[in-house]
Amino acid sequence: MRLFFAIPLPPDILRAVSSARVALEQFGAGGRLVPRENYHVTLHFIGETDALVDATDALREAVRDIRPFVLRLGGYGSFKTDGSHTGFIRVSCDGDELNCLYESLESALWERGFAKNRGRLTPHITLGRGIEGDEGFVLPPQKAAFTANSVVLYESRSERGKMIYTPLHREMFL
């Protein structure tokens, strides 16, 4: 199984992110754009593993002391590494809960033998990969915000060239 942890998005945020994607396309940018049903805020990508029980246990431990927190959509950004170009919407947190959750999850996964991420969390919602033509694109200010109250362990698989994300386990914040 190919697994990752993410914060799911409510319907109004999905609409806002979809509008941002439309604005990016109208600007003339293109690439492998993410379908609306796959938008989320990734916390940790595990990759291929059969250790579903360990991953679920790590998630349960990680959220134990986490309270719901507010996330806000920001402007457009991109990661440009090794010829790859990923376009995204920045996400910010009103407090420190998102970083606490991330650190707690990283620690719980490490204790169960999973690899740590390569650095600090850069909260974002991916709009597309292999993006071209976005130089100079500015996303109008976003006023959208939502209360994050859970983390989901997803399975990611490719079916007929399309990525399908299936929720396997959800942990709610207290």
Contacts in CASP RR format, 6 or more apart in sequence:
PFRMAT RR
TARGET T0000
AUTHOR 0000-0000-0000
METHOD contacts of the structure
MODEL  1
MRLFFAIPLPPDILRAVSSARVALEQFGAGGRLVPRENYHVTLHFIGETD
ALVDATDALREAVRDIRPFVLRLGGYGSFKTDGSHTGFIRVSCDGDELNC
LYESLESALWERGFAKNRGRLTPHITLGRGIEGDEGFVLPPQKAAFTANS
VVLYESRSERGKMIYTPLHREMFL
1 48 0 8 1.000
1 49 0 8 1.000
1 50 0 8 1.000
1 52 0 8 1.000
1 155 0 8 1.000
2 46 0 8 1.000
2 47 0 8 1.000
2 48 0 8 1.000
2 155 0 8 1.000
2 156 0 8 1.000
2 157 0 8 1.000
3 46 0 8 1.000
3 47 0 8 1.000
3 49 0 8 1.000
3 52 0 8 1.000
3 55 0 8 1.000
3 153 0 8 1.000
3 154 0 8 1.000
3 155 0 8 1.000
3 156 0 8 1.000
3 168 0 8 1.000
4 42 0 8 1.000
4 43 0 8 1.000
4 44 0 8 1.000
4 45 0 8 1.000
4 46 0 8 1.000
4 47 0 8 1.000
4 153 0 8 1.000
4 154 0 8 1.000
4 156 0 8 1.000
5 42 0 8 1.000
5 43 0 8 1.000
5 44 0 8 1.000
5 45 0 8 1.000
5 46 0 8 1.000
5 55 0 8 1.000
5 59 0 8 1.000
5 105 0 8 1.000
5 151 0 8 1.000
5 152 0 8 1.000
5 153 0 8 1.000
5 154 0 8 1.000
6 40 0 8 1.000
6 41 0 8 1.000
6 42 0 8 1.000
6 43 0 8 1.000
6 151 0 8 1.000
6 152 0 8 1.000
6 154 0 8 1.000
7 40 0 8 1.000
7 41 0 8 1.000
7 43 0 8 1.000
7 71 0 8 1.000
7 148 0 8 1.000
7 150 0 8 1.000
7 151 0 8 1.000
7 152 0 8 1.000
8 40 0 8 1.000
8 150 0 8 1.000
8 152 0 8 1.000
8 167 0 8 1.000
8 170 0 8 1.000
9 17 0 8 1.000
9 39 0 8 1.000
9 40 0 8 1.000
9 41 0 8 1.000
9 125 0 8 1.000
9 146 0 8 1.000
10 146 0 8 1.000
12 144 0 8 1.000
12 146 0 8 1.000
13 39 0 8 1.000
13 73 0 8 1.000
13 144 0 8 1.000
13 146 0 8 1.000
14 36 0 8 1.000
14 39 0 8 1.000
16 73 0 8 1.000
16 142 0 8 1.000
16 144 0 8 1.000
17 36 0 8 1.000
17 39 0 8 1.000
17 73 0 8 1.000
17 89 0 8 1.000
17 125 0 8 1.000
17 127 0 8 1.000
18 36 0 8 1.000
18 39 0 8 1.000
20 73 0 8 1.000
20 76 0 8 1.000
20 89 0 8 1.000
20 127 0 8 1.000
20 139 0 8 1.000
20 142 0 8 1.000
21 33 0 8 1.000
21 34 0 8 1.000
21 36 0 8 1.000
21 127 0 8 1.000
23 137 0 8 1.000
23 139 0 8 1.000
23 140 0 8 1.000
24 30 0 8 1.000
24 76 0 8 1.000
24 87 0 8 1.000
24 127 0 8 1.000
24 131 0 8 1.000
24 134 0 8 1.000
24 137 0 8 1.000
24 139 0 8 1.000
25 33 0 8 1.000
27 133 0 8 1.000
27 134 0 8 1.000
27 137 0 8 1.000
28 133 0 8 1.000
29 131 0 8 1.000
29 132 0 8 1.000
29 133 0 8 1.000
29 134 0 8 1.000
29 137 0 8 1.000
30 130 0 8 1.000
30 131 0 8 1.000
30 132 0 8 1.000
30 133 0 8 1.000
30 134 0 8 1.000
31 128 0 8 1.000
31 129 0 8 1.000
31 130 0 8 1.000
31 131 0 8 1.000
31 132 0 8 1.000
32 128 0 8 1.000
32 129 0 8 1.000
32 130 0 8 1.000
33 127 0 8 1.000
33 128 0 8 1.000
34 126 0 8 1.000
34 127 0 8 1.000
34 128 0 8 1.000
34 129 0 8 1.000
35 162 0 8 1.000
37 165 0 8 1.000
38 163 0 8 1.000
38 165 0 8 1.000
39 125 0 8 1.000
39 126 0 8 1.000
40 125 0 8 1.000
40 152 0 8 1.000
40 154 0 8 1.000
40 165 0 8 1.000
41 71 0 8 1.000
41 91 0 8 1.000
41 123 0 8 1.000
41 124 0 8 1.000
41 125 0 8 1.000
41 148 0 8 1.000
42 124 0 8 1.000
42 126 0 8 1.000
43 101 0 8 1.000
43 102 0 8 1.000
43 105 0 8 1.000
43 121 0 8 1.000
43 151 0 8 1.000
44 102 0 8 1.000
44 105 0 8 1.000
44 106 0 8 1.000
44 109 0 8 1.000
44 117 0 8 1.000
45 117 0 8 1.000
46 55 0 8 1.000
46 109 0 8 1.000
46 114 0 8 1.000
47 156 0 8 1.000
49 55 0 8 1.000
49 114 0 8 1.000
51 112 0 8 1.000
51 114 0 8 1.000
52 168 0 8 1.000
54 112 0 8 1.000
54 113 0 8 1.000
54 114 0 8 1.000
55 109 0 8 1.000
55 112 0 8 1.000
55 114 0 8 1.000
55 153 0 8 1.000
55 169 0 8 1.000
56 153 0 8 1.000
56 168 0 8 1.000
56 169 0 8 1.000
57 108 0 8 1.000
57 112 0 8 1.000
58 105 0 8 1.000
58 108 0 8 1.000
58 109 0 8 1.000
58 111 0 8 1.000
58 112 0 8 1.000
58 114 0 8 1.000
59 105 0 8 1.000
59 108 0 8 1.000
59 151 0 8 1.000
59 153 0 8 1.000
59 169 0 8 1.000
59 171 0 8 1.000
60 171 0 8 1.000
61 104 0 8 1.000
61 108 0 8 1.000
62 101 0 8 1.000
62 104 0 8 1.000
62 105 0 8 1.000
62 107 0 8 1.000
62 108 0 8 1.000
62 109 0 8 1.000
62 151 0 8 1.000
62 171 0 8 1.000
63 101 0 8 1.000
63 104 0 8 1.000
63 150 0 8 1.000
63 151 0 8 1.000
63 171 0 8 1.000
63 172 0 8 1.000
63 173 0 8 1.000
63 174 0 8 1.000
64 104 0 8 1.000
64 174 0 8 1.000
65 100 0 8 1.000
65 104 0 8 1.000
65 174 0 8 1.000
66 97 0 8 1.000
66 100 0 8 1.000
66 101 0 8 1.000
66 104 0 8 1.000
66 173 0 8 1.000
66 174 0 8 1.000
67 97 0 8 1.000
67 173 0 8 1.000
67 174 0 8 1.000
68 147 0 8 1.000
68 148 0 8 1.000
68 149 0 8 1.000
68 173 0 8 1.000
69 93 0 8 1.000
69 94 0 8 1.000
69 95 0 8 1.000
69 97 0 8 1.000
69 98 0 8 1.000
69 147 0 8 1.000
69 148 0 8 1.000
69 173 0 8 1.000
70 93 0 8 1.000
70 94 0 8 1.000
70 95 0 8 1.000
70 145 0 8 1.000
70 146 0 8 1.000
70 147 0 8 1.000
70 148 0 8 1.000
71 91 0 8 1.000
71 92 0 8 1.000
71 93 0 8 1.000
71 94 0 8 1.000
71 98 0 8 1.000
71 123 0 8 1.000
71 145 0 8 1.000
71 146 0 8 1.000
71 147 0 8 1.000
71 148 0 8 1.000
72 91 0 8 1.000
72 92 0 8 1.000
72 93 0 8 1.000
72 94 0 8 1.000
72 142 0 8 1.000
72 144 0 8 1.000
72 145 0 8 1.000
73 89 0 8 1.000
73 90 0 8 1.000
73 91 0 8 1.000
73 125 0 8 1.000
73 142 0 8 1.000
73 144 0 8 1.000
73 145 0 8 1.000
74 89 0 8 1.000
74 90 0 8 1.000
74 91 0 8 1.000
74 92 0 8 1.000
74 139 0 8 1.000
74 141 0 8 1.000
74 142 0 8 1.000
75 89 0 8 1.000
75 90 0 8 1.000
75 138 0 8 1.000
75 139 0 8 1.000
75 141 0 8 1.000
75 142 0 8 1.000
76 87 0 8 1.000
76 88 0 8 1.000
76 89 0 8 1.000
76 90 0 8 1.000
76 127 0 8 1.000
76 134 0 8 1.000
76 137 0 8 1.000
76 138 0 8 1.000
76 139 0 8 1.000
77 87 0 8 1.000
77 88 0 8 1.000
77 89 0 8 1.000
77 90 0 8 1.000
77 124 0 8 1.000
78 85 0 8 1.000
78 86 0 8 1.000
78 87 0 8 1.000
78 88 0 8 1.000
78 131 0 8 1.000
78 134 0 8 1.000
79 85 0 8 1.000
79 86 0 8 1.000
79 87 0 8 1.000
79 88 0 8 1.000
79 122 0 8 1.000
84 129 0 8 1.000
84 130 0 8 1.000
85 129 0 8 1.000
85 130 0 8 1.000
85 131 0 8 1.000
85 132 0 8 1.000
85 134 0 8 1.000
86 126 0 8 1.000
86 128 0 8 1.000
86 129 0 8 1.000
86 130 0 8 1.000
86 131 0 8 1.000
87 126 0 8 1.000
87 127 0 8 1.000
87 128 0 8 1.000
87 129 0 8 1.000
87 131 0 8 1.000
87 134 0 8 1.000
88 124 0 8 1.000
88 125 0 8 1.000
88 126 0 8 1.000
88 127 0 8 1.000
88 128 0 8 1.000
89 124 0 8 1.000
89 125 0 8 1.000
89 127 0 8 1.000
89 139 0 8 1.000
89 142 0 8 1.000
90 123 0 8 1.000
90 124 0 8 1.000
91 123 0 8 1.000
91 124 0 8 1.000
91 125 0 8 1.000
92 123 0 8 1.000
93 99 0 8 1.000
93 123 0 8 1.000
98 121 0 8 1.000
98 123 0 8 1.000
98 148 0 8 1.000
99 121 0 8 1.000
101 151 0 8 1.000
102 121 0 8 1.000
105 151 0 8 1.000
106 116 0 8 1.000
106 117 0 8 1.000
109 115 0 8 1.000
109 116 0 8 1.000
110 116 0 8 1.000
148 173 0 8 1.000
149 172 0 8 1.000
149 173 0 8 1.000
150 170 0 8 1.000
150 171 0 8 1.000
150 172 0 8 1.000
150 173 0 8 1.000
151 170 0 8 1.000
151 171 0 8 1.000
152 167 0 8 1.000
152 168 0 8 1.000
152 169 0 8 1.000
152 170 0 8 1.000
153 167 0 8 1.000
153 168 0 8 1.000
153 169 0 8 1.000
153 170 0 8 1.000
154 165 0 8 1.000
154 166 0 8 1.000
154 167 0 8 1.000
154 168 0 8 1.000
155 165 0 8 1.000
155 166 0 8 1.000
155 168 0 8 1.000
156 163 0 8 1.000
156 164 0 8 1.000
156 165 0 8 1.000
157 163 0 8 1.000
157 164 0 8 1.000
157 166 0 8 1.000
158 164 0 8 1.000
END
